[in-house]
Amino acid sequence: MPKMDGYEAMQEIRKQPKYRKLPIIALTAKAMKDDKAKCIEAGANDYLAKPVDSDKLMSLMRVWLY
């Protein structure tokens, strides 16, 4: 994203009252040990590293959307 990274994007989403409860699943190519904590701190509800396992993604979507 040209103007902000994913962490900043999640923080901006969470600042808006109508999106505070919107489920966010962060998808990242990085595999650093603190990536998950950074994503959760920035506003994500959950986290997946790439390559994305589509079954796991669908499972997480079911968890957060129901």
All heavy atoms as TSV, in Angstrom:
chain	resi	resn	atom	element	x	y	z
A	1	MET	N	N	0.846	-1.162	0.000
A	1	MET	CA	C	0.000	0.000	0.000
A	1	MET	C	C	0.898	1.234	0.000
A	1	MET	O	O	1.815	1.302	0.809
A	1	MET	CB	C	-0.923	-0.026	1.213
A	1	MET	CG	C	-1.880	-1.221	1.184
A	1	MET	SD	S	-3.112	-1.334	2.487
A	1	MET	CE	C	-2.195	-1.025	3.958
A	2	PRO	N	N	0.629	2.162	-0.860
A	2	PRO	CA	C	1.561	3.283	-1.019
A	2	PRO	C	C	1.645	4.254	0.152
A	2	PRO	O	O	2.686	4.826	0.390
A	2	PRO	CB	C	1.051	3.994	-2.266
A	2	PRO	CG	C	-0.352	3.553	-2.448
A	2	PRO	CD	C	-0.456	2.196	-1.807
A	3	LYS	N	N	0.563	4.462	0.903
A	3	LYS	CA	C	0.593	5.503	1.938
A	3	LYS	C	C	0.707	4.979	3.360
A	3	LYS	O	O	1.032	5.723	4.264
A	3	LYS	CB	C	-0.641	6.381	1.820
A	3	LYS	CG	C	-0.664	7.142	0.519
A	3	LYS	CD	C	-1.736	8.168	0.492
A	3	LYS	CE	C	-1.685	8.861	-0.857
A	3	LYS	NZ	N	-2.343	10.125	-0.846
A	4	MET	N	N	0.403	3.699	3.573
A	4	MET	CA	C	0.496	3.145	4.928
A	4	MET	C	C	0.703	1.644	4.844
A	4	MET	O	O	0.378	1.029	3.839
A	4	MET	CB	C	-0.754	3.485	5.747
A	4	MET	CG	C	-2.029	2.820	5.284
A	4	MET	SD	S	-3.456	3.158	6.337
A	4	MET	CE	C	-3.833	4.822	5.895
A	5	ASP	N	N	1.237	1.084	5.912
A	5	ASP	CA	C	1.401	-0.368	5.935
A	5	ASP	C	C	0.158	-1.005	6.564
A	5	ASP	O	O	-0.779	-0.316	6.975
A	5	ASP	CB	C	2.686	-0.771	6.660
A	5	ASP	CG	C	2.718	-0.383	8.129
A	5	ASP	OD1	O	1.637	-0.204	8.742
A	5	ASP	OD2	O	3.821	-0.291	8.685
A	6	GLY	N	N	0.138	-2.312	6.625
A	6	GLY	CA	C	-1.019	-3.034	7.146
A	6	GLY	C	C	-1.316	-2.735	8.603
A	6	GLY	O	O	-2.481	-2.670	9.009
A	7	TYR	N	N	-0.274	-2.528	9.395
A	7	TYR	CA	C	-0.485	-2.207	10.809
A	7	TYR	C	C	-1.220	-0.867	10.936
A	7	TYR	O	O	-2.172	-0.743	11.701
A	7	TYR	CB	C	0.852	-2.118	11.559
A	7	TYR	CG	C	1.683	-3.364	11.496
A	7	TYR	CD1	C	2.931	-3.361	10.889
A	7	TYR	CD2	C	1.231	-4.569	12.045
A	7	TYR	CE1	C	3.710	-4.499	10.837
A	7	TYR	CE2	C	1.999	-5.713	11.999
A	7	TYR	CZ	C	3.241	-5.675	11.383
A	7	TYR	OH	O	4.000	-6.808	11.330
A	8	GLU	N	N	-0.766	0.110	10.173
A	8	GLU	CA	C	-1.413	1.422	10.203
A	8	GLU	C	C	-2.844	1.341	9.686
A	8	GLU	O	O	-3.739	1.992	10.228
A	8	GLU	CB	C	-0.618	2.427	9.366
A	8	GLU	CG	C	0.745	2.752	9.943
A	8	GLU	CD	C	1.608	3.539	8.973
A	8	GLU	OE1	O	1.628	3.231	7.772
A	8	GLU	OE2	O	2.261	4.484	9.452
A	9	ALA	N	N	-3.057	0.536	8.654
A	9	ALA	CA	C	-4.402	0.378	8.095
A	9	ALA	C	C	-5.356	-0.202	9.146
A	9	ALA	O	O	-6.477	0.286	9.311
A	9	ALA	CB	C	-4.369	-0.516	6.860
A	10	MET	N	N	-4.914	-1.233	9.863
A	10	MET	CA	C	-5.757	-1.821	10.903
A	10	MET	C	C	-6.053	-0.813	12.009
A	10	MET	O	O	-7.182	-0.745	12.507
A	10	MET	CB	C	-5.102	-3.079	11.480
A	10	MET	CG	C	-5.128	-4.250	10.532
A	10	MET	SD	S	-4.507	-5.778	11.248
A	10	MET	CE	C	-2.740	-5.508	11.180
A	11	GLN	N	N	-5.058	-0.022	12.392
A	11	GLN	CA	C	-5.268	0.985	13.433
A	11	GLN	C	C	-6.289	2.032	12.985
A	11	GLN	O	O	-7.143	2.446	13.775
A	11	GLN	CB	C	-3.939	1.644	13.797
A	11	GLN	CG	C	-3.011	0.710	14.529
A	11	GLN	CD	C	-1.610	1.247	14.684
A	11	GLN	OE1	O	-1.196	2.162	13.984
A	11	GLN	NE2	N	-0.857	0.664	15.611
A	12	GLU	N	N	-6.214	2.445	11.723
A	12	GLU	CA	C	-7.170	3.428	11.207
A	12	GLU	C	C	-8.580	2.848	11.148
A	12	GLU	O	O	-9.552	3.533	11.447
A	12	GLU	CB	C	-6.730	3.928	9.829
A	12	GLU	CG	C	-5.508	4.812	9.858
A	12	GLU	CD	C	-5.688	6.059	10.704
A	12	GLU	OE1	O	-6.739	6.734	10.572
A	12	GLU	OE2	O	-4.794	6.358	11.509
A	13	ILE	N	N	-8.684	1.588	10.766
A	13	ILE	CA	C	-9.997	0.922	10.740
A	13	ILE	C	C	-10.593	0.902	12.141
A	13	ILE	O	O	-11.761	1.217	12.345
A	13	ILE	CB	C	-9.883	-0.506	10.166
A	13	ILE	CG1	C	-9.574	-0.448	8.671
A	13	ILE	CG2	C	-11.156	-1.310	10.433
A	13	ILE	CD1	C	-9.163	-1.784	8.064
A	14	ARG	N	N	-9.794	0.557	13.128
A	14	ARG	CA	C	-10.274	0.444	14.507
A	14	ARG	C	C	-10.644	1.797	15.121
A	14	ARG	O	O	-11.427	1.850	16.063
A	14	ARG	CB	C	-9.233	-0.248	15.385
A	14	ARG	CG	C	-9.051	-1.713	15.055
A	14	ARG	CD	C	-10.308	-2.489	15.334
A	14	ARG	NE	N	-10.088	-3.897	15.066
A	14	ARG	CZ	C	-10.959	-4.688	14.499
A	14	ARG	NH1	N	-12.143	-4.225	14.152
A	14	ARG	NH2	N	-10.691	-5.946	14.283
A	15	LYS	N	N	-10.103	2.880	14.596
A	15	LYS	CA	C	-10.446	4.207	15.103
A	15	LYS	C	C	-11.888	4.591	14.773
A	15	LYS	O	O	-12.464	5.436	15.443
A	15	LYS	CB	C	-9.513	5.263	14.511
A	15	LYS	CG	C	-8.133	5.272	15.105
A	15	LYS	CD	C	-7.301	6.360	14.469
A	15	LYS	CE	C	-5.869	6.325	14.962
A	15	LYS	NZ	N	-5.042	7.337	14.269
A	16	GLN	N	N	-12.446	3.983	13.745
A	16	GLN	CA	C	-13.804	4.313	13.322
A	16	GLN	C	C	-14.800	3.473	14.125
A	16	GLN	O	O	-14.771	2.247	14.059
A	16	GLN	CB	C	-13.963	4.045	11.833
A	16	GLN	CG	C	-13.016	4.875	10.984
A	16	GLN	CD	C	-13.162	4.570	9.524
A	16	GLN	OE1	O	-14.261	4.523	9.006
A	16	GLN	NE2	N	-12.033	4.345	8.871
A	17	PRO	N	N	-15.677	4.126	14.871
A	17	PRO	CA	C	-16.615	3.394	15.736
A	17	PRO	C	C	-17.409	2.304	15.018
A	17	PRO	O	O	-17.610	1.228	15.575
A	17	PRO	CB	C	-17.536	4.487	16.272
A	17	PRO	CG	C	-16.718	5.731	16.217
A	17	PRO	CD	C	-15.836	5.570	15.002
A	18	LYS	N	N	-17.833	2.545	13.787
A	18	LYS	CA	C	-18.643	1.548	13.098
A	18	LYS	C	C	-17.848	0.302	12.706
A	18	LYS	O	O	-18.431	-0.718	12.374
A	18	LYS	CB	C	-19.331	2.148	11.869
A	18	LYS	CG	C	-18.402	2.597	10.766
A	18	LYS	CD	C	-19.208	3.203	9.633
A	18	LYS	CE	C	-18.305	3.689	8.511
A	18	LYS	NZ	N	-19.089	4.254	7.418
A	19	TYR	N	N	-16.519	0.371	12.752
A	19	TYR	CA	C	-15.690	-0.780	12.386
A	19	TYR	C	C	-14.945	-1.393	13.570
A	19	TYR	O	O	-14.108	-2.267	13.389
A	19	TYR	CB	C	-14.680	-0.398	11.299
A	19	TYR	CG	C	-15.328	-0.004	10.005
A	19	TYR	CD1	C	-15.020	1.198	9.398
A	19	TYR	CD2	C	-16.251	-0.836	9.385
A	19	TYR	CE1	C	-15.616	1.572	8.201
A	19	TYR	CE2	C	-16.857	-0.468	8.196
A	19	TYR	CZ	C	-16.533	0.728	7.618
A	19	TYR	OH	O	-17.135	1.086	6.441
A	20	ARG	N	N	-15.232	-0.954	14.772
A	20	ARG	CA	C	-14.509	-1.484	15.941
A	20	ARG	C	C	-14.722	-2.977	16.138
A	20	ARG	O	O	-13.857	-3.665	16.650
A	20	ARG	CB	C	-14.901	-0.720	17.193
A	20	ARG	CG	C	-14.276	0.649	17.190
A	20	ARG	CD	C	-14.090	1.192	18.571
A	20	ARG	NE	N	-13.406	2.476	18.454
A	20	ARG	CZ	C	-13.839	3.585	19.005
A	20	ARG	NH1	N	-14.928	3.570	19.735
A	20	ARG	NH2	N	-13.167	4.694	18.855
A	21	LYS	N	N	-15.896	-3.478	15.737
A	21	LYS	CA	C	-16.187	-4.910	15.910
A	21	LYS	C	C	-15.986	-5.708	14.628
A	21	LYS	O	O	-16.228	-6.913	14.613
A	21	LYS	CB	C	-17.618	-5.086	16.412
A	21	LYS	CG	C	-17.813	-4.551	17.817
A	21	LYS	CD	C	-19.199	-4.834	18.329
A	21	LYS	CE	C	-19.355	-4.319	19.744
A	21	LYS	NZ	N	-20.685	-4.610	20.279
A	22	LEU	N	N	-15.541	-5.063	13.558
A	22	LEU	CA	C	-15.290	-5.750	12.289
A	22	LEU	C	C	-14.160	-6.760	12.459
A	22	LEU	O	O	-13.063	-6.398	12.906
A	22	LEU	CB	C	-14.897	-4.733	11.215
A	22	LEU	CG	C	-14.557	-5.301	9.843
A	22	LEU	CD1	C	-15.838	-5.739	9.136
A	22	LEU	CD2	C	-13.823	-4.265	9.019
A	23	PRO	N	N	-14.398	-8.036	12.136
A	23	PRO	CA	C	-13.310	-9.013	12.256
A	23	PRO	C	C	-12.206	-8.738	11.223
A	23	PRO	O	O	-12.490	-8.525	10.053
A	23	PRO	CB	C	-13.980	-10.352	11.960
A	23	PRO	CG	C	-15.441	-10.111	12.101
A	23	PRO	CD	C	-15.657	-8.667	11.773
A	24	ILE	N	N	-10.973	-8.728	11.678
A	24	ILE	CA	C	-9.820	-8.564	10.796
A	24	ILE	C	C	-8.911	-9.760	10.986
A	24	ILE	O	O	-8.476	-10.059	12.096
A	24	ILE	CB	C	-9.044	-7.272	11.112
A	24	ILE	CG1	C	-9.919	-6.046	10.888
A	24	ILE	CG2	C	-7.769	-7.201	10.265
A	24	ILE	CD1	C	-9.253	-4.737	11.292
A	25	ILE	N	N	-8.631	-10.444	9.887
A	25	ILE	CA	C	-7.652	-11.537	9.884
A	25	ILE	C	C	-6.457	-11.039	9.086
A	25	ILE	O	O	-6.563	-10.797	7.885
A	25	ILE	CB	C	-8.229	-12.824	9.256
A	25	ILE	CG1	C	-9.463	-13.282	10.039
A	25	ILE	CG2	C	-7.150	-13.922	9.221
A	25	ILE	CD1	C	-10.226	-14.414	9.374
A	26	ALA	N	N	-5.345	-10.859	9.741
A	26	ALA	CA	C	-4.141	-10.352	9.089
A	26	ALA	C	C	-3.458	-11.484	8.329
A	26	ALA	O	O	-3.243	-12.564	8.873
A	26	ALA	CB	C	-3.192	-9.771	10.127
A	27	LEU	N	N	-3.128	-11.210	7.073
A	27	LEU	CA	C	-2.374	-12.156	6.248
A	27	LEU	C	C	-1.024	-11.518	5.961
A	27	LEU	O	O	-0.966	-10.409	5.436
A	27	LEU	CB	C	-3.103	-12.439	4.932
A	27	LEU	CG	C	-4.522	-12.967	5.044
A	27	LEU	CD1	C	-5.144	-13.099	3.667
A	27	LEU	CD2	C	-4.542	-14.294	5.765
A	28	THR	N	N	0.051	-12.199	6.289
A	28	THR	CA	C	1.367	-11.602	6.113
A	28	THR	C	C	2.351	-12.593	5.510
A	28	THR	O	O	2.258	-13.789	5.752
A	28	THR	CB	C	1.904	-11.050	7.445
A	28	THR	OG1	O	3.191	-10.481	7.224
A	28	THR	CG2	C	2.004	-12.120	8.500
A	29	ALA	N	N	3.264	-12.059	4.721
A	29	ALA	CA	C	4.305	-12.888	4.119
A	29	ALA	C	C	5.465	-13.070	5.088
A	29	ALA	O	O	6.281	-13.962	4.922
A	29	ALA	CB	C	4.809	-12.252	2.824
A	30	LYS	N	N	5.523	-12.216	6.076
A	30	LYS	CA	C	6.605	-12.305	7.051
A	30	LYS	C	C	6.369	-13.488	7.978
A	30	LYS	O	O	5.248	-13.828	8.273
A	30	LYS	CB	C	6.697	-11.023	7.863
A	30	LYS	CG	C	7.044	-9.815	7.033
A	30	LYS	CD	C	7.073	-8.592	7.898
A	30	LYS	CE	C	7.334	-7.353	7.071
A	30	LYS	NZ	N	7.290	-6.150	7.888
A	31	ALA	N	N	7.441	-14.063	8.457
A	31	ALA	CA	C	7.321	-15.178	9.380
A	31	ALA	C	C	8.158	-14.918	10.638
A	31	ALA	O	O	8.716	-15.833	11.220
A	31	ALA	CB	C	7.762	-16.469	8.702
A	32	MET	N	N	8.237	-13.674	11.019
A	32	MET	CA	C	8.992	-13.319	12.209
A	32	MET	C	C	8.190	-13.728	13.443
A	32	MET	O	O	6.965	-13.725	13.416
A	32	MET	CB	C	9.247	-11.810	12.241
A	32	MET	CG	C	9.848	-11.257	10.968
A	32	MET	SD	S	11.602	-11.519	10.824
A	32	MET	CE	C	12.176	-10.248	11.886
A	33	LYS	N	N	8.866	-14.065	14.528
A	33	LYS	CA	C	8.172	-14.578	15.696
A	33	LYS	C	C	7.252	-13.558	16.362
A	33	LYS	O	O	6.296	-13.922	17.000
A	33	LYS	CB	C	9.157	-15.141	16.712
A	33	LYS	CG	C	10.042	-14.115	17.361
A	33	LYS	CD	C	10.947	-14.753	18.388
A	33	LYS	CE	C	11.784	-13.698	19.084
A	33	LYS	NZ	N	12.578	-14.254	20.149
A	34	ASP	N	N	7.510	-12.262	16.190
A	34	ASP	CA	C	6.663	-11.264	16.837
A	34	ASP	C	C	5.592	-10.677	15.911
A	34	ASP	O	O	4.855	-9.780	16.312
A	34	ASP	CB	C	7.514	-10.149	17.437
A	34	ASP	CG	C	8.302	-9.386	16.390
A	34	ASP	OD1	O	8.502	-9.918	15.280
A	34	ASP	OD2	O	8.721	-8.251	16.675
A	35	ASP	N	N	5.479	-11.187	14.684
A	35	ASP	CA	C	4.483	-10.676	13.736
A	35	ASP	C	C	3.061	-10.825	14.257
A	35	ASP	O	O	2.257	-9.906	14.124
A	35	ASP	CB	C	4.583	-11.378	12.379
A	35	ASP	CG	C	5.689	-10.816	11.519
A	35	ASP	OD1	O	6.217	-9.735	11.841
A	35	ASP	OD2	O	6.022	-11.456	10.510
A	36	LYS	N	N	2.751	-11.966	14.817
A	36	LYS	CA	C	1.392	-12.185	15.302
A	36	LYS	C	C	1.045	-11.167	16.393
A	36	LYS	O	O	-0.023	-10.551	16.362
A	36	LYS	CB	C	1.212	-13.604	15.826
A	36	LYS	CG	C	-0.212	-13.885	16.262
A	36	LYS	CD	C	-0.432	-15.325	16.633
A	36	LYS	CE	C	-1.885	-15.565	17.006
A	36	LYS	NZ	N	-2.191	-16.957	17.252
A	37	ALA	N	N	1.936	-10.973	17.336
A	37	ALA	CA	C	1.696	-10.015	18.417
A	37	ALA	C	C	1.527	-8.604	17.866
A	37	ALA	O	O	0.655	-7.854	18.323
A	37	ALA	CB	C	2.836	-10.061	19.428
A	38	LYS	N	N	2.335	-8.229	16.880
A	38	LYS	CA	C	2.219	-6.901	16.277
A	38	LYS	C	C	0.866	-6.720	15.601
A	38	LYS	O	O	0.252	-5.651	15.694
A	38	LYS	CB	C	3.320	-6.684	15.241
A	38	LYS	CG	C	4.665	-6.346	15.789
A	38	LYS	CD	C	5.626	-6.212	14.621
A	38	LYS	CE	C	6.760	-5.289	14.896
A	38	LYS	NZ	N	7.678	-5.209	13.757
A	39	CYS	N	N	0.417	-7.749	14.898
A	39	CYS	CA	C	-0.874	-7.681	14.210
A	39	CYS	C	C	-2.026	-7.557	15.207
A	39	CYS	O	O	-2.934	-6.742	15.017
A	39	CYS	CB	C	-1.078	-8.907	13.322
A	39	CYS	SG	S	-0.021	-8.918	11.863
A	40	ILE	N	N	-1.990	-8.352	16.250
A	40	ILE	CA	C	-3.043	-8.307	17.264
A	40	ILE	C	C	-3.046	-6.940	17.948
A	40	ILE	O	O	-4.088	-6.326	18.156
A	40	ILE	CB	C	-2.881	-9.450	18.293
A	40	ILE	CG1	C	-2.930	-10.829	17.600
A	40	ILE	CG2	C	-3.906	-9.341	19.405
A	40	ILE	CD1	C	-4.197	-11.147	16.851
A	41	GLU	N	N	-1.867	-6.434	18.260
A	41	GLU	CA	C	-1.743	-5.121	18.890
A	41	GLU	C	C	-2.277	-4.006	17.979
A	41	GLU	O	O	-2.851	-3.034	18.453
A	41	GLU	CB	C	-0.277	-4.857	19.231
A	41	GLU	CG	C	-0.033	-3.575	19.978
A	41	GLU	CD	C	1.427	-3.387	20.326
A	41	GLU	OE1	O	2.029	-4.322	20.871
A	41	GLU	OE2	O	1.956	-2.301	20.042
A	42	ALA	N	N	-2.105	-4.169	16.668
A	42	ALA	CA	C	-2.566	-3.160	15.709
A	42	ALA	C	C	-4.070	-3.219	15.471
A	42	ALA	O	O	-4.636	-2.312	14.880
A	42	ALA	CB	C	-1.825	-3.328	14.386
A	43	GLY	N	N	-4.718	-4.311	15.915
A	43	GLY	CA	C	-6.167	-4.368	15.781
A	43	GLY	C	C	-6.718	-5.612	15.120
A	43	GLY	O	O	-7.929	-5.756	14.981
A	44	ALA	N	N	-5.859	-6.521	14.707
A	44	ALA	CA	C	-6.343	-7.756	14.084
A	44	ALA	C	C	-6.948	-8.685	15.141
A	44	ALA	O	O	-6.538	-8.676	16.298
A	44	ALA	CB	C	-5.206	-8.485	13.370
A	45	ASN	N	N	-7.925	-9.468	14.710
A	45	ASN	CA	C	-8.506	-10.467	15.603
A	45	ASN	C	C	-7.723	-11.770	15.538
A	45	ASN	O	O	-7.682	-12.530	16.499
A	45	ASN	CB	C	-9.956	-10.767	15.217
A	45	ASN	CG	C	-10.828	-9.558	15.377
A	45	ASN	OD1	O	-10.992	-8.793	14.441
A	45	ASN	ND2	N	-11.361	-9.362	16.559
A	46	ASP	N	N	-7.142	-12.022	14.370
A	46	ASP	CA	C	-6.382	-13.256	14.178
A	46	ASP	C	C	-5.330	-13.023	13.112
A	46	ASP	O	O	-5.271	-11.946	12.510
A	46	ASP	CB	C	-7.314	-14.399	13.769
A	46	ASP	CG	C	-6.995	-15.689	14.508
A	46	ASP	OD1	O	-5.797	-16.012	14.643
A	46	ASP	OD2	O	-7.933	-16.350	14.958
A	47	TYR	N	N	-4.530	-14.046	12.844
A	47	TYR	CA	C	-3.334	-13.891	12.017
A	47	TYR	C	C	-3.046	-15.183	11.272
A	47	TYR	O	O	-3.185	-16.270	11.834
A	47	TYR	CB	C	-2.176	-13.555	12.957
A	47	TYR	CG	C	-0.802	-13.707	12.389
A	47	TYR	CD1	C	-0.166	-12.627	11.799
A	47	TYR	CD2	C	-0.119	-14.909	12.461
A	47	TYR	CE1	C	1.117	-12.743	11.298
A	47	TYR	CE2	C	1.162	-15.038	11.964
A	47	TYR	CZ	C	1.778	-13.951	11.374
A	47	TYR	OH	O	3.034	-14.073	10.873
A	48	LEU	N	N	-2.658	-15.058	10.009
A	48	LEU	CA	C	-2.177	-16.190	9.219
A	48	LEU	C	C	-0.950	-15.748	8.431
A	48	LEU	O	O	-0.926	-14.646	7.874
A	48	LEU	CB	C	-3.228	-16.663	8.209
A	48	LEU	CG	C	-4.360	-17.529	8.701
A	48	LEU	CD1	C	-5.337	-17.807	7.566
A	48	LEU	CD2	C	-3.844	-18.836	9.267
A	49	ALA	N	N	0.055	-16.602	8.376
A	49	ALA	CA	C	1.242	-16.321	7.570
A	49	ALA	C	C	1.092	-16.996	6.210
A	49	ALA	O	O	0.443	-18.030	6.084
A	49	ALA	CB	C	2.489	-16.831	8.278
A	50	LYS	N	N	1.675	-16.384	5.185
A	50	LYS	CA	C	1.659	-16.960	3.848
A	50	LYS	C	C	2.712	-18.043	3.773
A	50	LYS	O	O	3.724	-17.956	4.462
A	50	LYS	CB	C	1.944	-15.879	2.804
A	50	LYS	CG	C	0.840	-14.851	2.708
A	50	LYS	CD	C	1.212	-13.797	1.697
A	50	LYS	CE	C	0.183	-12.688	1.657
A	50	LYS	NZ	N	0.585	-11.616	0.769
A	51	PRO	N	N	2.564	-19.046	2.958
A	51	PRO	CA	C	1.422	-19.295	2.079
A	51	PRO	C	C	0.188	-19.665	2.900
A	51	PRO	O	O	0.277	-20.407	3.881
A	51	PRO	CB	C	1.851	-20.451	1.196
A	51	PRO	CG	C	2.900	-21.165	1.971
A	51	PRO	CD	C	3.562	-20.117	2.840
A	52	VAL	N	N	-0.935	-19.110	2.496
A	52	VAL	CA	C	-2.171	-19.278	3.248
A	52	VAL	C	C	-2.781	-20.653	2.976
A	52	VAL	O	O	-2.937	-21.052	1.826
A	52	VAL	CB	C	-3.187	-18.175	2.886
A	52	VAL	CG1	C	-4.515	-18.411	3.554
A	52	VAL	CG2	C	-2.624	-16.813	3.263
A	53	ASP	N	N	-3.103	-21.338	4.032
A	53	ASP	CA	C	-3.830	-22.608	3.954
A	53	ASP	C	C	-5.307	-22.227	3.853
A	53	ASP	O	O	-5.885	-21.699	4.809
A	53	ASP	CB	C	-3.556	-23.427	5.211
A	53	ASP	CG	C	-4.326	-24.727	5.279
A	53	ASP	OD1	O	-5.354	-24.869	4.586
A	53	ASP	OD2	O	-3.898	-25.608	6.044
A	54	SER	N	N	-5.922	-22.469	2.700
A	54	SER	CA	C	-7.298	-22.012	2.473
A	54	SER	C	C	-8.281	-22.640	3.463
A	54	SER	O	O	-9.246	-21.991	3.876
A	54	SER	CB	C	-7.733	-22.272	1.033
A	54	SER	OG	O	-7.644	-23.634	0.719
A	55	ASP	N	N	-8.043	-23.887	3.870
A	55	ASP	CA	C	-8.929	-24.514	4.856
A	55	ASP	C	C	-8.851	-23.797	6.204
A	55	ASP	O	O	-9.856	-23.577	6.868
A	55	ASP	CB	C	-8.595	-25.995	5.031
A	55	ASP	CG	C	-8.950	-26.824	3.804
A	55	ASP	OD1	O	-9.888	-26.441	3.069
A	55	ASP	OD2	O	-8.288	-27.854	3.590
A	56	LYS	N	N	-7.641	-23.424	6.590
A	56	LYS	CA	C	-7.473	-22.716	7.860
A	56	LYS	C	C	-8.098	-21.325	7.780
A	56	LYS	O	O	-8.741	-20.871	8.726
A	56	LYS	CB	C	-5.997	-22.615	8.234
A	56	LYS	CG	C	-5.796	-21.953	9.559
A	56	LYS	CD	C	-4.518	-22.346	10.215
A	56	LYS	CE	C	-4.488	-21.690	11.580
A	56	LYS	NZ	N	-3.657	-22.315	12.499
A	57	LEU	N	N	-7.923	-20.646	6.639
A	57	LEU	CA	C	-8.533	-19.337	6.464
A	57	LEU	C	C	-10.055	-19.434	6.558
A	57	LEU	O	O	-10.693	-18.642	7.252
A	57	LEU	CB	C	-8.126	-18.715	5.128
A	57	LEU	CG	C	-8.772	-17.371	4.782
A	57	LEU	CD1	C	-8.481	-16.327	5.850
A	57	LEU	CD2	C	-8.304	-16.906	3.412
A	58	MET	N	N	-10.639	-20.405	5.898
A	58	MET	CA	C	-12.093	-20.581	5.953
A	58	MET	C	C	-12.549	-20.877	7.379
A	58	MET	O	O	-13.572	-20.374	7.834
A	58	MET	CB	C	-12.541	-21.700	5.005
A	58	MET	CG	C	-12.366	-21.352	3.533
A	58	MET	SD	S	-13.269	-19.879	3.035
A	58	MET	CE	C	-14.935	-20.452	3.180
A	59	SER	N	N	-11.775	-21.674	8.083
A	59	SER	CA	C	-12.105	-21.991	9.474
A	59	SER	C	C	-12.083	-20.726	10.338
A	59	SER	O	O	-12.991	-20.494	11.145
A	59	SER	CB	C	-11.117	-23.030	10.005
A	59	SER	OG	O	-11.365	-23.289	11.353
A	60	LEU	N	N	-11.053	-19.906	10.178
A	60	LEU	CA	C	-10.973	-18.662	10.940
A	60	LEU	C	C	-12.117	-17.721	10.578
A	60	LEU	O	O	-12.676	-17.053	11.452
A	60	LEU	CB	C	-9.636	-17.957	10.691
A	60	LEU	CG	C	-8.425	-18.565	11.377
A	60	LEU	CD1	C	-7.153	-17.846	10.943
A	60	LEU	CD2	C	-8.572	-18.510	12.880
A	61	MET	N	N	-12.479	-17.673	9.316
A	61	MET	CA	C	-13.594	-16.821	8.897
A	61	MET	C	C	-14.889	-17.287	9.550
A	61	MET	O	O	-15.693	-16.467	10.003
A	61	MET	CB	C	-13.715	-16.808	7.376
A	61	MET	CG	C	-12.576	-16.051	6.719
A	61	MET	SD	S	-12.559	-16.179	4.926
A	61	MET	CE	C	-14.075	-15.368	4.501
A	62	ARG	N	N	-15.076	-18.601	9.623
A	62	ARG	CA	C	-16.276	-19.123	10.297
A	62	ARG	C	C	-16.296	-18.726	11.764
A	62	ARG	O	O	-17.326	-18.349	12.319
A	62	ARG	CB	C	-16.344	-20.639	10.157
A	62	ARG	CG	C	-16.809	-21.093	8.797
A	62	ARG	CD	C	-17.007	-22.614	8.766
A	62	ARG	NE	N	-16.918	-23.078	7.407
A	62	ARG	CZ	C	-15.850	-23.623	6.837
A	62	ARG	NH1	N	-14.746	-23.824	7.549
A	62	ARG	NH2	N	-15.859	-23.994	5.581
A	63	VAL	N	N	-15.148	-18.819	12.398
A	63	VAL	CA	C	-15.048	-18.461	13.823
A	63	VAL	C	C	-15.401	-16.995	14.031
A	63	VAL	O	O	-16.198	-16.663	14.916
A	63	VAL	CB	C	-13.628	-18.743	14.367
A	63	VAL	CG1	C	-13.410	-18.086	15.723
A	63	VAL	CG2	C	-13.379	-20.238	14.448
A	64	TRP	N	N	-14.839	-16.113	13.227
A	64	TRP	CA	C	-14.995	-14.679	13.464
A	64	TRP	C	C	-16.276	-14.088	12.884
A	64	TRP	O	O	-16.705	-13.020	13.310
A	64	TRP	CB	C	-13.774	-13.913	12.951
A	64	TRP	CG	C	-12.595	-14.199	13.811
A	64	TRP	CD1	C	-11.517	-14.979	13.493
A	64	TRP	CD2	C	-12.386	-13.763	15.149
A	64	TRP	NE1	N	-10.645	-15.042	14.557
A	64	TRP	CE2	C	-11.152	-14.287	15.584
A	64	TRP	CE3	C	-13.105	-12.968	16.028
A	64	TRP	CZ2	C	-10.639	-14.047	16.846
A	64	TRP	CZ3	C	-12.589	-12.726	17.278
A	64	TRP	CH2	C	-11.371	-13.262	17.676
A	65	LEU	N	N	-16.897	-14.773	11.941
A	65	LEU	CA	C	-18.113	-14.215	11.329
A	65	LEU	C	C	-19.401	-14.739	11.950
A	65	LEU	O	O	-20.477	-14.216	11.657
A	65	LEU	CB	C	-18.127	-14.469	9.817
A	65	LEU	CG	C	-17.040	-13.717	9.041
A	65	LEU	CD1	C	-17.055	-14.124	7.582
A	65	LEU	CD2	C	-17.227	-12.217	9.181
A	66	TYR	N	N	-19.317	-15.761	12.793
A	66	TYR	CA	C	-20.529	-16.291	13.397
A	66	TYR	C	C	-20.629	-15.945	14.848
A	66	TYR	O	O	-19.748	-15.695	15.541
A	66	TYR	CB	C	-20.608	-17.814	13.216
A	66	TYR	CG	C	-20.777	-18.189	11.776
A	66	TYR	CD1	C	-19.772	-18.848	11.088
A	66	TYR	CD2	C	-21.943	-17.886	11.102
A	66	TYR	CE1	C	-19.929	-19.185	9.764
A	66	TYR	CE2	C	-22.105	-18.232	9.766
A	66	TYR	CZ	C	-21.096	-18.878	9.106
A	66	TYR	OH	O	-21.240	-19.215	7.798
